[in-house]
Amino acid sequence: MIKLNQFALGTALSAFLLVSSSQYGCAETSQNLIAQASETAAKETLETIARKTLDTSIKPAILNHPRLVLKNGAHFLVMDESGLMPDGTSYGYGLYKDDTRYLSMLDMSLNGHSPVLLSASTDEGYAGRFLYGNAADSASGAAEQQIMLKRDVVVNDGVFEKLTVTNFGNSAIDVTLEIKFASDYADMFEVRGMGRKARGQLKETILPDETAVTSSVVISYGGLDNKVMSTRLMFDEKAVSVQKDRIVFKFHLNGQQTKVINMAVGTSFDAAFQVSSKVTTFDTEKESADLAYKAWRDTTARVTTSNTEFDRLMERSVRDLYILRQPTPRGNCLAAGIPWFAVAFGRDQEITAMQTLMFFPTLAKDVIEVLAAYQGKQTDSYTEEKSGRIMHELRLGEMARMKEIAFTPYYGTVDGTPLWLVLVSRYFEQTGDIGFIKKHWPEIERALDYLNLESASGYLRYGGKEGAALSNQGWKDSADSVMYANGKLAKAPIALCEPQGYLYTAWFKAAQMAKAIGNEEQAKALSEKAAALKTRFNRDFWMPEKRGIALALDGDGKQCDVYSSNIGHLLASGILNEKAATECADILMSDEMFCGWGIRTLASSETAYNPMSYHNGSVWPHDNAMSIEGLCRIGRSADALRVMSGLFETSKFRPDMRLPELFCGFSDRNFDRPVWYPVSCAPQAWAAGSVFQMLSGCLGLIPDAQSGSLRVVRPALPEWLEHVEVRGIRVGKGICDLQFEREKDGSTHCKVLSSRDVNVGVEN
C-alpha cells in the first residue's frame, strides 16, 4: 500500500512526514505525482483560496503512542488507554469514518476531575467497557472511589454509550458529569501530518430548543467540495447546560443509588440529520451488533485446539478480521489496518483473503468483487491507472475528493494484479463456482492483457520513468528495501522476485480456469507462458555463488544479490525448480535469516541489515506465514513448525494476544523476548490472517472443488498443539469436519469426523 515516508506537493502542499521508515510501510511517491499534484493545486480558483478556512495547523499524530481502538463497518474510534479522547494531544484520537475525523475530542469529568481508570476492555472489537472511580472531592463530600462511572460502548453505524454513575457511599451526594467534545473534520492525511493550503469551514453549532425533553448537539463542516459533514450527539436525559463544546448533567444520588444516561453519536455526509427526540440506546445497538457478528460467524469454519493460548490467538484474529471489514461505494471488502489504513487496499486484502480462504470464503468473494469493480479502465499518469490494473489504495476523504492526493484510487503496485488472479483461482478451487468465474471473465481477461503488456520485457517491473524518483511497488515498499550486496540501492526499473512467482501462478491457474469454461486454446497459451517464465526465472534469478534466488533484477538485468525473505513467497508458487526450492528453504532456516521468533526480511549477513528497520531485518508475521505455507508444500514441515512456534511464542508476549504487524529482528539468543517495532497498526489484516495461513499450511489442506475433494497432504502439528478440530470446512457444495492428533512419535494423523458432498483424502 502507499504508506508514505515523504509526500510533498511542491509549494502548494506542505511536506507529509511520518516517523522513520513510516507507519505501515512506505515508499516515497514519485516526483511525477508531486509535480502533477502541484499543478492541480495551482489551478485552484482565487475564490476557493480566499474562502474562510479553519486553522490549517492540524497537529500531526504521533504514531507510536499506545491506543485503544473499536471498529465496526465504516466507523472506528481511536482512544487513549482509558477509553477517552482528550483534547490537546498529538495522538490522532477521534471518531473516524471514510478518512474523516468526525470527533476530535470526547472527554469526561466527575465533579470537575478526570475519572480514574480502573478497568478497560475492548476484546470484542466493536464494543468496549470502561470502569472508573472518582478522585476525592471536598466540595461535594465524595470520598475517593466513592463514585463509579461505567461506560459501555458499541460501534454500530455510529457510536452508542450507556453511562452508569453509581454512588457506593452511604450518604447522599451531588454529582456533576461533564462531557466535552469537539470536531475538526480533519482528513486522515492531515492527521498523519500532511498540511493543506486551504480547508473548509465549521458551521454554526446547532443547540437544542429550550422545550426539548432531551439534549442534542449538531456540529457541521462545509468542505472545499461543498460537501457537508455533520456529527450529532444525542442524550436521553435533559442536561442542565448545553454549549457548543460541552454538555453538563447534574443529579443527586442517595447512597447505593445509580443513574443511567444513554448517548448516541451519529455522523452524516452530504445529508441533513433528521430531527428526533428519541435516542437509540446502547442495549438495543449492542444486541444488534452481537446478532450481526453471530450471523457472520455462523458462515465460517471453527477451530478448537488443545492449547487455550492458541485458541485465544485465533479468536482474537477472527474478531479482528470481522471488524476490519470495510464498506466502499462499490461493495464491502477488508481494510488494511487500524487506525491509519482503515481503507480498501489491493495487495493487503488479496493476501489476507488468500490466508483465510479455507475458513472464511465469503471474505475472498467480497474482496474479488470490490477490486474488480475498481479495476482500471483508462490511462492516468497521476493515479497510475491503466486498463486492467488492480488498484492499490482507495481514499474517500476530502483531500481525495479534491484530488489533493492521488488515492482516488491509486494504482501504483506491481503485484496487485497478479495476486488478484491468484485469489480468483484459489476461490474457484475452494468453491467450484463456475458461474462466478464466467461473470468475472471480462475482468480476468483485462487483467491478463495488462500483465501481458507489463511483462513484455520478460518480467513484471516498476520504476525508471523519466523524472520519477526511485519508488518501490512490491510489498516491501519503503524506499530503501531493494539493494545490492554492497548496500547500494537498486537501479530502476526493478523486477522483484516474488511478483514473478505471483505471475507464474496467475498464468498457470488462469489456464485451469480457462479450461474449465471451455477456452482450450487460451488455456494452452497461458500454460506455455507460465512454463517459459519458470525456465527464464530459474536461469536469471539464480545466484550461483550464493546458491539462492536474488531479491530482484535491476534495470540492466543485474542481480540484487542479497538473501531476503521475498524468496519465501516463491516456495508455494510453483515457479522454483527442485534445486532452487531446496536451497531457498535452507537459506530461510539459516541463523542469518531465522532469528528464533521468525524469519527476518533481510539476512543478518547483508550489508544493509538492520534489525530495527522497517523492511531490512525486521520480522513480519504475514511474510513468515507465506514461507510456512511454502515450506509445507515442498515437504519441509519440520521447518515450518519451527517458524510457526516462534511466531506463536511472540504472540504470547502481547497483552492483546495479537500477532503484531511486524517486530524487530533481534535473535532470541540475545533477547529473552521479542523487541517490538515502535509503529504499527493494531489490528492489521494480514497479521490477523497469518495464523490461519500457518494452520492450514501445516494441516496440508488443499481443496479441489471441481472434483468435489479435499486433500490432506502430510499434516503436521507442533509439540505444543496435540489436538486440532476444524468444523465447517466448505469445499464446493460440500462441508466436512476434521480432527487432527499429534502422536507421541511426532507424526500427525487426520480423522474425518463428518463429510457431506466432499471426498476427503489423507496423504501422510
N, C-alpha and C positions, 0 to 999 in steps of 0.2 A: 504494500500500500504506500501511497505517497505520505511519508511521515517526515516532514522537512527539517533538516538541520538549519538551513538558512534559506529563506524565501524572500527575495526582495522584489519590489515592483518599482524600480527606478526611483525617480523623485516623487512620483505620485503616492507611493505607499511606503511606509517605514519598514525596516528590516523585521523579519519574523525570526526570532531566535528561540531555540529550545535548548535544554541542557545538553552537555556533551554527549555526542552520538545520538541525541534525540530520543525523546519518549516515543517508543513504538516505531522505531526504526527509521531510517530515512535517508533517502538520497537527496542531494540538492536538486532543485528544479532547474531545468536548463535555461541558459541565457535567452534562448528563443522565447520561452514563456515569459520571462521577465520583460523583455523588450516589448512583446505584444501586449502584456498587461499594462505597461506604462503608456503605450499608445492608446489603449482603451480608456485608461483613466484620464488622459489628456483631453479626450473628446467630451468630458463632462461639460454640460452647459453651465454658463455663469449662474443661471437660476438655481441649479442644483447645488453648486458650491456655496452660493450665498444663503441657502436655506438655513434657518435656525437649527442648530445642532445641539446634541448633548455634549457633555465633556468627553472628548475623544480619548482621554487617558485611562482606558480600562486597565486595571492592574493585571499584568500577565501572571498566569498561575505558576506557582512553584510546584513542579510536577511530582517531586519525590516525597511529599508530605503524607503521613498516614491519613486515610479517609475511609468512610463507610459509604456504600452505595446500595440503592434499591432501584430496580428497574422492572417495568412491565410494559410491553408494547412500545410506543414511541416516547413515553415519559421516563425520565430517571432522575433520581436525587443523588447529589454528591454532598456528603455531610462530614462534619468533624467526628471525632471518635465518641462524642457524646450524643450524636444524632441531630445536632443543631447546625445552622448555617449563619455564624456570626458575621457582623459587619466588619469592614476594615482589614480583612485578611487578603493574602495573595495565594490562596489555595484552590481557587476555582469552585468553591462551594456554590450550590444552586439547584434549582429545578429546571431541567432542560427538556426540550422537545425539538426535534428536527434542527439541530445545530444552533438553537437559540436558548439563551438563559432567561426563562420567564420569571424566576425569582432569584435574586442575588443575595437575599438575606431572609432568614426566618429564625428569629431568636426569641427566647422566653426568659422571664424572671418571675420569681415569687417574692412578694413584698419588697421589691426593689433590688433583690440579689439574684445572681445567677444560680440556678439549681445545681446541686451537687450530684454528679452521675454515680449511680450505684451499680447499674447493670445495663448492658446493651446487647441485643441480639438481632442479627439480620440474616440468619441461616436460611430462611425461606426464600430469600432472593427478591421477592416482590413485596414482602411485608416485614416489619420490624417491631420490636418492643423495647422501650427505653424507660428506665426507672430511676427517679431522682429523689433525693432528700433536700431539705431546705437548710440554708445557713441560719445560724442563730440571729434572731431579730428582736431587739429590745423594744422597739416601737410597738410591735403587735403582741409582744409577750410570748412569741413562739420560740420554744427551745430548739436547739439543733436537732435535725432529723425528726422533728415532730410532724412535719407536713410531708406527705408523699405525693409526688407528681408522677403519674404513669402515662406514657404516650404510646398508644397502639396506632401504627401507621401502615397503610396499604397503598400501593400504587396500582391503579386500575382505571385507565383512561382519565387520569387526574390523580390527585393525592387526597386521601381521606384519613383524618385523625380522630381518635377518641381520647380526649384529655380527661383523666380521672384524678381529682385532687381529694386527698383524704387527710383529715386531722386525727392522728393517732394519739393525741393528748387527751387528758381527762377534762380539761377546761376549754370553753369556747374561745375561738379566735376569729379575727377578721383576716381574710386572705385577699391579696391583690395579685391577679395573674395578668401580666402584660406580655403581649405578643408583638414584636417588632418585625417589620417586613420591608422589602424594597425590591424593585425590578429595574434592571438596566438594559435588558434585551440585547445583551452583547452576543455577537456571533461567536461561535466556538473558536474561530481563528483569532478573534480579538482576545478571548480568554487565554488562549495559548501564547499570545504575545505579539500578534500582528496589529500594527497600527492602521488607522484609516484616516483619510483626508477629511471625510465628512460622515456624519451619522444623521439618522432621522431625529425625531423629537418626541419627547414624552408628552402625552396629552393630559388634560386636567383629570385628576383622580376623582372618581365618582364615589361619593359617600352615601350612606343610607338616609332615606327620608326619616324625619323625626317620628312619623307614625308607624314605622316598620316594627314588627314584633320580633324580628331577628336582625342581626347585623351583617353587613357585607361591604366589601370594598372592591372596586374595579380599577385596575391600573392599565393604561394602554399606551402604545407606542406606534407612531407612524413611520414606516421605513422609507428609505430613499426611493423604493419602487412603489410607493403609495399603498403598500400592504399594511394593514393594521393588525397588530398582535396585542392580545389582552390577557390579563391574569385576574381572576376573580377569587377572592377569599370570602367564604360564607360560614356563618356560625349559627347553630340552632338556639343560641341564647342572645338576649339583648345586652349589649355592652354598655357600660356607664360612659365610655368615651371611645369615639372612633375618629381617628385622624388619618392623614394621608400616608403615615409611616408606622402607625401603631394602633392597637386596639386593646382596651383595658376592661377587664372584668373584676368586679368586687363582690364578694359574698361572705356571709357569716356561717361558720361551721362549728357546730357543737362537738363535743368530744366523740370520737369514733364515727363522725359523720362524713359522708362523701358527696362530692359534686362532680357531675359528668357534663362535659361540653363537647359537641361534635364540630369539627372544622372540615370544610371541603375546599380544595384548591383546584380550580379548573383553568384551562388555557384555551385560547381561541385564536385562529389565524384567519384573517380576512372575513370575519363574520362577527356580528354583534352578539353579546350574551343576552339570552332571554331573561327577562325579569322574573324572579321566582323567590318566594319566601320559604320554600321547602328545601331543607338541607338533607341530602342523602347521607346516611350515617355510615360510620366505619363498619359496623356489624354487617350491614347489607352488602357493602362493597367487598368486604373480606370474604364473605360467603360466595359471592360471585367469582372472585379471583381464585378461590380454592377449587370451586367446581370446574373452572376453565383449566386449571392445572391438572386436575384429576382426569378430565376428558382427554387431554393431550397425553398424559402418562399412560393411559389405558391403550393407546395406539402403539406403544413402544415395547421392545423386549425388556425383560427384567433380569438382573443378575444378582445372585446372592452367593456368598463365599464363606469359607471357614475363618476368614480374617476380618474381624469387625472394623479395623482401621482401614483396610482396603475397601470395605463396603461403604465406609464414611466418605472416602475419597470419591468413589463412584457416584454416590448420592449427591455430593457437592457438585460434581461435574454435570450431572443430569439437570440439577436446578440452574446451574449457570447457563447451560445450553438453552433452557427454557426462557430465561429472562433475556437472553441475547437475541431472541427472535425479534426481527425489526421490520416494521411496515415501510413500504416505499409507495410512491404514486402508482407503481406498476405491479404491486404484489408484495407478499411477505418473504423475507429472507433472513439472514443472520447478520447481526452487527459483529464487527471485529473485536471490539473490546471497550470496556467502560473505564474511565469516563470520556476520554478524548476521541475515541473512534467508534462511537455508537451509531455507525452509519454502514451502508452497504459497501462492501469491497468485493473484488473479483477473486483473487488468489486465496485470500484468507478463508472465505466461506466455501470455496471449492474444496480446499484441503480439509476443512472441518467436516464438510458433508461426506467426503470420502472416508474420513476417520470413523465416522459414526454410522455409516450406511447400513451395516449389519444389524444395528439396534434401532435406528431412527430413520427409516427410508423416506418418510414424508418430508423430513428436513431437506434431503437431497433434491426431491422433486421441486420444492419451493425455490431452492437456490437455482436450479437449472432454468426454471421458467422466468424468474426475475432477470437473470443475466441474459437470457435470450431476448427478453423484452427491451433491454438496453443495448443490445448488440449494435455495433457501429454500422451506420448507413452511408456515411459520406466521408470526405477527407477534410480535416480541420487541424491545421498545424498547432493551434493554441491548445486544444484539448487532446491532441494526438489521436483523434478518432480516425479510423479507417474502416472501410466496408468489411464486415465480417469479424472485426476485432471485438473481443470481450472487454468490458470496462474494467477499470482498476479501482476507482473510488467515486462515490456519489455523495455530494453535499447538497443540503436543501436550505441552508440559511440565507440571510440577506446578502452576504458577500458573494455567495454563489449566484443568487438570482440577479445581482448587479454585475456579474461577470468580473468581479474584482479578483477572483481566484478561478483556476481552470477546472475545478472538480464539479462539472455540471452535467454529465460526469466526465472524469478524466480517464484516458485510455492507456496511459504510459506504463505498460507492463509487458515483459517478454513472454511470460508463461501463463497468463490468464486464459488465453485462447486454447492452447493445447490441453491445459488442465480441465477446461470446461468439457472438451470432448472426452477426456478420460472419465470424468464424472458421469457424463451421459451414458457412456458404455458400461460403466460399473453399475449404474442404476438399472440398465437393461438386463445385465447379468443377474441382478438381485430380484427384479420384479417380472421380467419377461414381458413387459408392457409394450408390445409391438405397435399398438395404436399411438402411444406417446411418442415413440421414435418416428413414426410416419408424420405425426403432427408437426414435429420439430425438424424434419428433414431439411426444409429450406434453410433454417438457421445453421444446421450441421454442414450443409454444403457451402454456405457462405464462409463459415469458419475454416473449412478445408481449403477453399480458394484463397483466403487470406494467408493461411500457413504456407501454401504453395509459393505465393509471391514473396513472403518474408524469408523463406528458406532457399531462395533461388541460388544463393552463394554456396549452398550445401548445408548450412546450419542456420538456426534462428539467432539473429544478432540484434544488438541495440547500440545506440550511441554513435558518435562520429559524424553527426550532422554539422554542416558548416555553421559556425557561430555559436555552437552549443557547448556548454561546459560538460565535462565528464559526469555522467549520472549512471547509476546502476538500477536496472529494472528487474532483477531477479528478487527472490525473497530476502536475500541479504542486500538491502537497498541503501545502506549507508555509503557515503562517498568513498570510504577507504577500504571497502570489503573485497576488492578484486585486485590482486597484486602478483608480482613475480617473486621468486625465491629470495631475491635481494631486497625485498620490501618495497620496491617502487611500484606505483600504481600502473595498472594495465592501460595499454593504448587502445582506444576505441576504433572501430566497432567491435564489441565483445561478444563472443559466443560462449556463454556459461555451459558447464557440462550438464546440469540437471534438466534444463529446458529441452535439451536434445533427447533425454530419456523420456520426458513427457511427450515429445513429438513422436518418438518411436511408438510409444504405447497408443497415442491418439490415432496414428495411421493404422496400426495393427488391429486395434479394437474397432475402429470405424469400418475396416474391411469386413469384420464379422457382422456388424450391423447392416452394412450394405448387402451382404449376402442374405441376411435374414429377411430383408424386404424385397429380395429378388433382383438386386442390382449386381449381377455376377461380374460384369466387365469392370465396374468400378471397384468391386471387392478385390479383383485380381491386381488392378493397378495400384491400389493402396497397399496391398501386401508386398508388392515388388518395391515400392518406395520405402517401406519400413525395412525390408531386408537390405536394401542398398545403404540406407542410413546406418544400420547396425555395422556393416562392414567398414564403412568410411569412418565411423566414430571410433571403433576399436583400434583403427590404424592411427588416426590423427591425434587422439587424446591420450594415447598410451605413452607413459614416461618410461623409457627403457632403463635409465639409470636408477630412478627412484622406484621403479616397478609398481606403478599405480596410475590412476587416471588423473589428469590435470584438472585443476579448478576451471580453467577456461582457455580459449584461444583468443589472442588479441587480433587487432585489425590486420596484422601482417601474417597471421597464422601461427605466430609464436606461442608456445605453451606458457600459461601461468602455472609454473611448475611447483605448486605447493600442495601439501596434504590438507584437505578440507573435509568438513562433514557433508558437503554437497554430494559426494560420491555415494553416501548412504541412500540418497533418493533414487539412485540408479539400480540398486540391487533388485527391487521388485518390478522394475520396468521391463526387464527382458532384453535391454539393449546391450548388456555386457556379455562377452563370451565367458566361458567357464573359468579360464585362467584369470581374466580381469576381475571377475566377481570374487574369486578366492583371495586374490591379492588385496582388493578393496576391503573385504571383511577383516583381513589381518591388520590392515592399516587402522581401521576404525577401532579395533580392540587393543591396539598398542598403547603403551603407557603414555606416549606423546598425545594421543587422542582421547583415550578413555581415562577420565580423572577419578573414577570411583563413584561419583554421583551421576555421571552421564558422559556423553561424547561431546568433546569440545568442537566448536565451529572451525577452529584452526589448530593445527598441531603445535605443541609447545616447543618443538624444534625449529619452527619457522621464524624468520627474522621479524615478521610483523606481529608475532604472537603477543597478546596482552590479555590476561585472564579477566581484566576488568573492563574490556572494551565491549562494544555492542555486538559485533559480529566476528571479531578476530581472536577468539579464545574463550568466549562465554559458552554456556550450555543452554540450549533451547529444547524444552520437552517435545514440541511437535517435530522438530528436526530429528530428535532421537527416536520418536515413535516411527518415523519413516524408515529409519535404519533397522529398527526392531522388526517391522514387517518384512523388510527385505532379507534380513538375516534368517528369519524363519523360512522364507520362500526358497532360499538356497541351501537349506539343511543345516544352518548354524544356530539351532535353537538354544544350545547352552550359552552361547554368546549373547543371544537376545535376552535370555533370562537374567544375565549379569547386568545388562543395561537397565532392564525393567526394574530390577531390585534396587539399583542405585537411585532411580527416579522415585520409586516408592518411599525409600528412606528419606529422600529430600522432602516429600510432601508431609512427612510426619513432623518436620521441624516448623511447619507453617501453622499458626494458630487457627486459620480458617480452613485447614486441610485442603488447600488448593495447590495444584501444581502452578508455579509461577510462570509468567511468560518467558522469562529467562533468568539465569543466575550466573555468578562469576565462575570461571573455570579452574579455580584452585583445586589442587589434588586433595583427596581425603587422607592422604598420608601426612599432609602438613596442617590440615584443619579438621577439627573433630565434628564439624557441621558445615552445611553449605553456606557460602557467603553470598548474600542477596545483592542483586543489581539494584541500584537505588531508584530507578524509574521504570515503572511497568504498569500495564493495565490490569485491573482485577475487578471482575473476571475477564478472561480473554478467551476467544473462541477456540483457536487451535490448541491452546494449552488445555482447555477443558476437554476437547475431543481426543487428546493424546492417550488418555487411559483406555479408551475404547479401541483405538488402533493397536495399542500394545496387547490388550487382551485378545482381540480377535486374531491378531497375528500369531500369538503364542498358542492359541487354541487350534490354529490351522483351518479356519473356516473359509471355504471357497464355494460360493454359490454358482449354480448354473440353472437359471430358471427355465431356459428353453427345453432342457431335458428333464426338468422337474426334480433336480437333485441338489444335494448339499454334500460336498466332500469335506471330510475332517482329516487333514493331512498332518501327520507327525505332531499331534498335540503335545504340549509340554507346559508344565506348571513349575514355578519356583518352589523351593522348600518351605517357604512361609505361606504358601497357598495350597493347602492339601485338597480342598474341595471347591468346585465351582459349579453352579447350576444356572443355566440360561434358559429362560422360558419365553416363548413367544417369538422365536426367530421366524421371520417370514421370507419364504423363497417362492417366487411366482405366486400362485394362488394357494400355496400350502403353508403350513405352520408346524413347527416342531419344538420340543423341549429336550435339552441335552444336559447330561451330568458328566462332569469330569472329575476323576480321582487320581491323586498322585500316590503311587505305591512306594513302599519302603526302599525299593531299589532305584528310585528316581524316575521310573517310567510313568507315563500318564495314560490312563485309559478313558475312553468315552463310552457312555451308555445312553442309548436313546430312550428317554422316558415316555415320549409320545410323539407321534408323527401323523399328520394328515395331509395327503396330497403332495408329499415331498419325500423323496427317497434319500436317506442319509447313509452315506458310505464312509467307513472309517478306514484310513490307511496309516498304520503305525510305522 
